[in-house]
Amino acid sequence: MLRQPPSIFNDVIGPVMRGPSSSHTAASVRIGKLVRQFLNNTPVSFHADFAKNGSLATTYSSQGSDIGLAGGLLNMETSDHALTDALDQARKNGIMVSFAAIDDEDEHPNTYRIRAVGESGEEYRFVFVSTGGGMIELRSVNEIMVSINGDFHETLLFFTAAEKNTLQDICRTLEQRFSDFDYCNVSGDINYGLINIKSGYRVELSSLTPLITAAKPTKIVQLDPVLPVKSRRNCSVPFTKAREILDEAEKENRTLWELAIEYESARGNLSAEEVLSMAVGLIKIMKEAVNTGLHGTIYSDRILGPQASGLDVYKGVLIGGEQVKRLITYITAIMETKSAMGVIVAAPTAGSCAGLPGTLLATAEELGLGEIETAKGLLAAGLVGVLISTASTFAAEECGCQAECGAGSGMAAAGLVQLAGGSAAQALSAAAMGLQNIMGMVCDPVANRVEVPCLGKNILAGMNAVASANMALAGFDYVIPLDETIAAFDQVGRMLPPELRCTGFAGLSITPTSQAIKKSLKMQYKQ
C-alpha cells in the first residue's frame, strides 16, 4: 500500500487534544484505542517498553505517553477531560499498567513495544511508532508486519500454517467479490499469516465467511478508524509541490486558501463547505484556548505559572506596541492552557500549538477579521504544512524543534499573508523565508517538560512569521524556492545529533538548573 497523501486535518492542523505533546499524549491515546479494539475491551495487563536510545525512555511520563495510553485503553478521546487521571483510573479498573526503558535499539525514536493481555488470556505484541503531530503507525502484530495508521476500517484475518499463495488467492477472490475494498494485503511467514483488508466501512463478517472458511482463520479482528479524515484507495490530490501550487494559482488567479480547500476536498472526499466549516470549528477551539489561558490556569505539575494574564494587563511601555503585546499574550495563553492539560489544537504539534494559532488570532483581531476570514488563513497555513509533511516531518524526535515551532512559523507566515489579502505566490514566498530563518532549531526541553524553552520558541515562531509575511508582501526576494527550502530543512534537521532531538540529553536539558527542577518535580509528584 502506498503512503496516503497528508490531510490538513489529520496530519497538519490537529488533533484537538489535551496534554503537553501530540507525539506523546495524543498519539498514545490513539495507540491505546487500537490496542483496546484488538482485545475487544480493556486489557487485564498492559506493558510498554521504550528503547533507551530513543526519546520516549526519558519523556514518556513527563510528556504524557503514560496517561495517553491509559486513556486510550479506557476508550477516551484525545480531548477528554478525564485524561489527566487516566492512569489511576485504569489501575482502579483492574488493568495492570507498567512501563520500562530497555537496552534494545529502535530505528525510530518514538517506538512503542507493547504487550497486552485480554480477559480471556489472549496476548498480543505490538510495535507502534508515533510519527509526529499525533499521527501513528502500527508496524507489527505478534511479529507479523503490517501498516495501520488509523485512517481505514481494518479487518485482520490471522492464520497459522497457511501457505502464502493460498492467502494471496483468498485476497484476490475477496477483491473480486468486494470491489469497494480499498486494499487486501498479505503478510507473515511459513508459520503465521495475515490478511489485512482496508475499507471505508466496517465489513460484515458474515459476508466473508463463505470465502475464507477453507483457510480456517484462527482469529478475526476489526478496527475502526481513530483519525478524523478517512483514507481510500487511489486517493489523488491536485498538488504535492509548491511549484504545482504556484502554477495552478497563476492559471486562474486563485488564493492559497482556495487551493487548500481544493486539496483537502480531494484528499478527504469532502465538500468545500465541509472543509471551511471544519477550519472554522478549529478557530473556535483556538480562541477558547486563548480565553482559558487569559483567565489563569491551575496545574501543579509544571514549571511555569500563569503569565499571560499579567502581560495582558501590563500598562507600561512595550516595544512593538499593541500588536506585538497581543501576539505574545495570545501565544502565552495557549501554551499555558496546554501546560494545564486544557483543550488545544496541535498546529502542527502540541509543542508548537501556540505559534501559528496565537499569531493568526492576534493578527485577525488587529485587522478586524471574523472567524471565516481567519479560517481561510488557517487553511493557507495548512496547505504549507501539507508540503512540509510530504517532504519532511513534524516530529522533533526526528528533526529537532525546527520540525515543530519552525514548521509552524513557516506555516503561520503564509497564513498571515492570506489574512493581509496577499497572493498565493506571496504566501509561499513568506513560508520559504520563514523556514529559512529558523533552520537548525534544537529541541532541549527543561526537565523533560514542554514548557521551557518551548514558550519562547513559540513566540519566536510568531515574530518570525510576522517578519517573513511583511517581507513577502513588500516584495523581498526569497531566493531559495519553498520546495528546495523544505528539502534543505529536512536535511538539516536530520543532521542534528540525537541528543538535541527531544531526548533530554543535551542543551538546556542538562543544565544544573534544569536538573534541579527535574529532581524537584520528581520528588514532589513521585514520577
Stockholm file with secondary structure:
# STOCKHOLM 1.0

chainA/1-527         MLRQPPSIFNDVIGPVMRGPSSSHTAASVRIGKLVRQFLNNTPVSFHADFAKNGSLATTYSSQGSDIGLAGGLLNMETSDHALTDALDQARKNGIMVSFAAIDDEDEHPNTYRIRAVGESGEEYRFVFVSTGGGMIELRSVNEIMVSINGDFHETLLFFTAAEKNTLQDICRTLEQRFSDFDYCNVSGDINYGLINIKSGYRVELSSLTPLITAAKPTKIVQLDPVLPVKSRRNCSVPFTKAREILDEAEKENRTLWELAIEYESARGNLSAEEVLSMAVGLIKIMKEAVNTGLHGTIYSDRILGPQASGLDVYKGVLIGGEQVKRLITYITAIMETKSAMGVIVAAPTAGSCAGLPGTLLATAEELGLGEIETAKGLLAAGLVGVLISTASTFAAEECGCQAECGAGSGMAAAGLVQLAGGSAAQALSAAAMGLQNIMGMVCDPVANRVEVPCLGKNILAGMNAVASANMALAGFDYVIPLDETIAAFDQVGRMLPPELRCTGFAGLSITPTSQAIKKSLKMQYKQ
#=GR chainA/1-527 SS CCCCCCCIIIIISCCEECSSCIIIIIHHHHHHHHHHHHHTSCCSEEEEEEETTSSHHHHTTTTTHHHHHHHHHTTCCTTCTTGGGHHHHHHHTTCEEEEEEESCCCSSTTEEEEEEECTTSCEEEEEEEEEETTEEEEEEETTEEEEECSSSEEEEEEEESCCHHHHHHHHHHHHHHCTTCCEEEEEECSSEEEEEEEESSCCCHHHHHHHHGGGCCSEEEEECCCSSSCCCTTCCCSCSSHHHHHHHHHHHTCCHHHHHHHHHHHHHTCCHHHHHHHHHHHHHHHHHHHHHHHTCCCCSSCSCCCCHHHHHHCCSCCTTHHHHHHHHHHHHHHHHHHHTTCCEECSSCSTTTTHHHHHHHHHHHHHTCCHHHHHHHHHHHHHHHHHHHHHSCSCHHHHCGGGTHHHHHHHHHHHHHHHTTCCHHHHHHHHHHHHHHHTTCCBCCGGGCSSTTHHHHHHHHHHHHHHHHHHHHTTCCCCSCHHHHHHHHHHHHHHSCGGGBSSSSSGGGGSHHHHHHHHHHHHHHTC
#=GC SS_cons         CCCCCCCIIIIISCCEECSSCIIIIIHHHHHHHHHHHHHTSCCSEEEEEEETTSSHHHHTTTTTHHHHHHHHHTTCCTTCTTGGGHHHHHHHTTCEEEEEEESCCCSSTTEEEEEEECTTSCEEEEEEEEEETTEEEEEEETTEEEEECSSSEEEEEEEESCCHHHHHHHHHHHHHHCTTCCEEEEEECSSEEEEEEEESSCCCHHHHHHHHGGGCCSEEEEECCCSSSCCCTTCCCSCSSHHHHHHHHHHHTCCHHHHHHHHHHHHHTCCHHHHHHHHHHHHHHHHHHHHHHHTCCCCSSCSCCCCHHHHHHCCSCCTTHHHHHHHHHHHHHHHHHHHTTCCEECSSCSTTTTHHHHHHHHHHHHHTCCHHHHHHHHHHHHHHHHHHHHHSCSCHHHHCGGGTHHHHHHHHHHHHHHHTTCCHHHHHHHHHHHHHHHTTCCBCCGGGCSSTTHHHHHHHHHHHHHHHHHHHHTTCCCCSCHHHHHHHHHHHHHHSCGGGBSSSSSGGGGSHHHHHHHHHHHHHHTC
//
